[in-house]
Amino acid sequence: MDVLAGLLEGPRARGAFMIRACFEPPWSVRIADEAPLTVMIMVEGDAWILPGGDGAPCRVRPGDIAIARGPDPYVCCDDPATAPRAEIGPGQECRPLGPAHAGRYKPLGVREWGESPDGPAKMLIGTYQMRGELSGRLLDALPPLLVLPTEVWQCPLTPLVADEITRDEPGQDVVLDRLLDLLLISSLRAWFSRPEADAPAWYRALGDPVVGPALRLVQDDPAHPWTVAALAEKAGVSRAALARRFTELVGEPPMTYLTGWRLALAADRLRDSGLTIAAIARQVGYGSAFALSSAFKREYGVSPQEYRG
């Protein structure tokens, strides 16, 4: 298992918010739903996405895929000069921004929303609802907004998502959740391969003949009692050589990375499963619930029980 697959191997989308949005110009919507991650595919027409802060506006055309990382708000519009007409808040609640826009954006059918089904701008949108559905390490590796133009990568899943998103059949929510996961994984894999992506250190390190094997060992079996010496033996180098190279490429020593990875897995499983803390501790490489709780509180500031809520 590689690191990207490992980051997405645990919690998955559960009841993700997925719609086809249809707009007529001039249109503009401010997204302030605080969702951790949203994937957008432009199907027809053009749009602009304006990230918050100092981010530059990005134009998306038919076939382009955009991924926005929360929780900061951003704007989707037909033109950067168009003022927002509505705001999408937590829980995907839409409120008009001014009485002139009341009722402007509304449900149009099964997972279809906007002004008119015949609007010239159409976008497929999939939103992860909770941060716990995604690894924090993955989110931290992404910019606030990334765009994959169709001329550099044509997503083979787009026609399937477009066909499934407005169906109303038994089990459809589960089908869409899995499609969103596949769409995210394939998009990020394509993005990280781009020279402008500034891929995270752990992702670039996968290609290193020394560090790559060590990373995969940690990912494949976090419960194993790994030491630097054991990882070095598997990688075929000395302990000092692995420690030096790993720290240089990944940005932290092997055991620090291993601890962070184990605790990230534990956090996801606390949110995603009903397993006891002792069972989770065994799965991620801690000898007891007490040992996991002590390390978890140092990292996250709360106990596993408090984190689970």
N, C-alpha and C positions, 0 to 999 in steps of 0.2 A: 504494500500500500504506500503510495507517495504522500507527501505532506498535504497537498491540496485535497486529495481524496480523504485523508484522515481528518482534516478540519471539517469536512462535511459528512463524515460517516455517522456521527451520532444523531443529535436532534435534527429533525427535518421539518419542512413546512407542515403545519397542521391547521387546516381551515384557512389557508392564505386568502387574502383579498385579491380576487382576479376579475377584471372587467375589460370590456372594449369601450373606450371613450371616443365619442364623436363630437366634433366641434365645427362651428361656422365662424369665420372671421368677422369682426375682430373678437378674439377670445383670449382669456388669460385666467389661470387658476393658481392660487398660492397653496402649496402643499406644506402643511404644518402638522402632520399626523404623528410625528416623532417615531415613525417606523424605522427599524434598523437598516432595512435595505429594500429598494424597489427596483424592479426590472421593467423597462419600457421598450416596446418594439414599435417603431413608426411603420404603419401599414400603408397609409395613403396620405398625401399632402406633406407639408413641412411643418416643423415646430421649432421653437427655441426653448432651451432649458437654462434658467438663470440660477446658478447656485448661490447660496448665501455667502456672506463675507466678501472676500476679495476674488472669488472665482470668476473666471471669464465666461461669458455666455457661450453656449454651444448650440449649433444648429444641427437638427436631426432630420434626415430625409428618408423616404421609403426604404425599408430594409435595414436601417440603422438600429442598433441596440444601445440604449443608455442605461447605466446603473447608478442610482443615487444612494449615497450612504447617509443615514440619519444620525442624530435626531434633528439636525439643523434644517430649517425650512428652505424651500426653493420654489421657483415659479416655472410653470409650463405655459407657453403662450404662442401666438402666431407671430408676434413681433415684440422685441424688447421694449418698444415704446408703449405697448398696450398695458394699461393699468389692470391689476387683478380684478375680476368681477366676482369671484367667490373664493372661499378658503376651505380646504379640507383639513379638519382637525382630528384629534385622536378618536379612534373608533370609526374612522372614515365618515364622520359627520360633516355634511356640506352646509355652509351658511353663506348667504349672499353678502357681498360687501357693498351695501347701499341698497335703498328701496328700488332703484331702477333695475336691479338685477335679480329681484326676487323671482324664484321659479325658473330662472334661466337654465340652470343645469339640474337635471332630474333623471330618475330611472327611466329607461326606454324599453326595457325588456329583460330577459334572463341575462344577467351579468353584462348589461349594456347600459351606458350612462352618458349623459351629455345634453346637447341641444336638439339634435335630430339624427335619426339613423342614416340620413342621406348627407350629413355634413361632410365636406371635402377633406377634413383632417380626421384621421382615424388612428388610434393608438391602442395597442394591447398592453395592459398594465398588470403586473403581479407584485404584490406587496407582502413581505414577511411581517407578521403582526407583532412578534415579541423578540427582543434581543436574545433570549435564551434559545431561540430556534437556530441561531448561528453562533459559531465560535467567535469570541472576542478577538482572538488572534487574527482571524480572517478579516473582520471588520477593520481592525487597526491597520491592516496592510493596504486598504483601499483608499483612494482619494475621495473627496466628497462627491465627485461626479466623474464618470468615465464614459466615453462614447466609442463604440466599435462601428465605424462606417462600413456600409455594405461592400465597398470596393476593396476593403482589406480582409473582410470575413463575412461570408454569407451563411447565416445560421440555418442549418437544415431542419430545425425544429419549428421555425416560424409558421409554415403552413399547417402543421399539426396543432399548434397552440391556437391559431386563428379558427380552425375548424371546431375545436373542442370547447372553447371558452364560452360560447353562448348555448351550448347544449344543456338540456335539462333531463338527465337520465340518472338511474340509480347508481350511486357510487361516484358521481361526477366530481364531487369535491376532492376525493382521494386522487382521482386521475389528474386533476389540475394541480394538486400539491406536488405530485411526482414529476409532472411536466415542468413545473417551476424549478424544482431542484435540478433537473437535467439541464434546463436552460441556463441556470446560474453557473453550474459547474463548467459547461461547455464555453460559456461566455468568458468566464474568468481564465480558463485555460488559454483561450485565444488572446485575451488581453495581456496576460503575463508574458506571452511570447513576443509581444510587440516591443521594439526598442524604446519607445516613449513611455512604456508602462511604469518604469522605475519599480520593478518587482521587488518584494520584500527580501531581505537577506536570506531568510530560511528557504525561500523558493529558489533563488539563484544558487544557493549552496547545494541543491540536489544534484547539480551537474558535476560537482567536484568529486574526483575519484576517492578521496579520503573521507570527506565530511558527508557526502551523499549516503554511503552505506550506513554510517552511524545514525543519521537522521531516520532512515527507513527502519532500522532496528528498534529505535525508540518508539516510532509510530506503530509498528506492527505488534509490539509486546510491551506496553507501558508497565505491566505488572511485574515484569522480570526485574530482579535485583541488580540492575545495571551499575557498573562502576566505569570510571574512565579507562581503567586497565582492560576490562572486558570488552568495551567498545573498540578500543585500540587494537586488541588482538583480532577481533572480527574484521576490522578494516585493514589489517596487515601492516600497521605502523606502530611506532613506539607511543607510549602513554603521553610523553611530552609533545611529540609531533602532533597527535590528535588534538590535545588540549589547545595548543597554539593555533593550529589551523582552524579548528572549530570556532574559537573565540574571534579570530580574525574575520571569518566569513559570515558567521551568524550574529556576532555582536555580543555574545554572552557565552560563558563556559558551558561545557556539555551538561554538567549536573544542574546548573541553573536552568538551562533550557528544559531538561527532563522534569524538574520540579514544576515549572510553569505549565508544561504540557499536561502533566498528571492532574494538576489542580484545575486546569481548564476543562479537562474531561469530566472531573468530578462535579464541577459547577453545572455543566450541561446535563449530566445524569441526575443531579438533584432536581433540576427543573423538569426533566423529561420522563422520569420513571418513578415508580413507587418503591424502589429498592431501599433497603435499610442503609444507614450510613456505613455500617460495618461491611455490608456487601459491596458497596461502591468503593470503600477503602481497599478491599482485596482486589477489585478489578483494576484499580489505577496504581497499585504498587505500594500501598501502605499496610503495615502489619495489623493495625487495629483502627477502630473508629476514633479513639483518642488521638492517635498519631495523625490521622487525616484532619481531625478537627483543629489541632494545634497549628498545623501548616496552613490550613485553609483560612483560619482567622488572621494569621500573619499576612497573608496575601490579600484577602478581601475585606478584612476589618470586621467581619461578622462570622458567627459559627455556621457550619453547614445547615443546622436546623433553622437558624434565622434566615439564611439565604433562601432556603426552600419555601419559607413563609407558611 
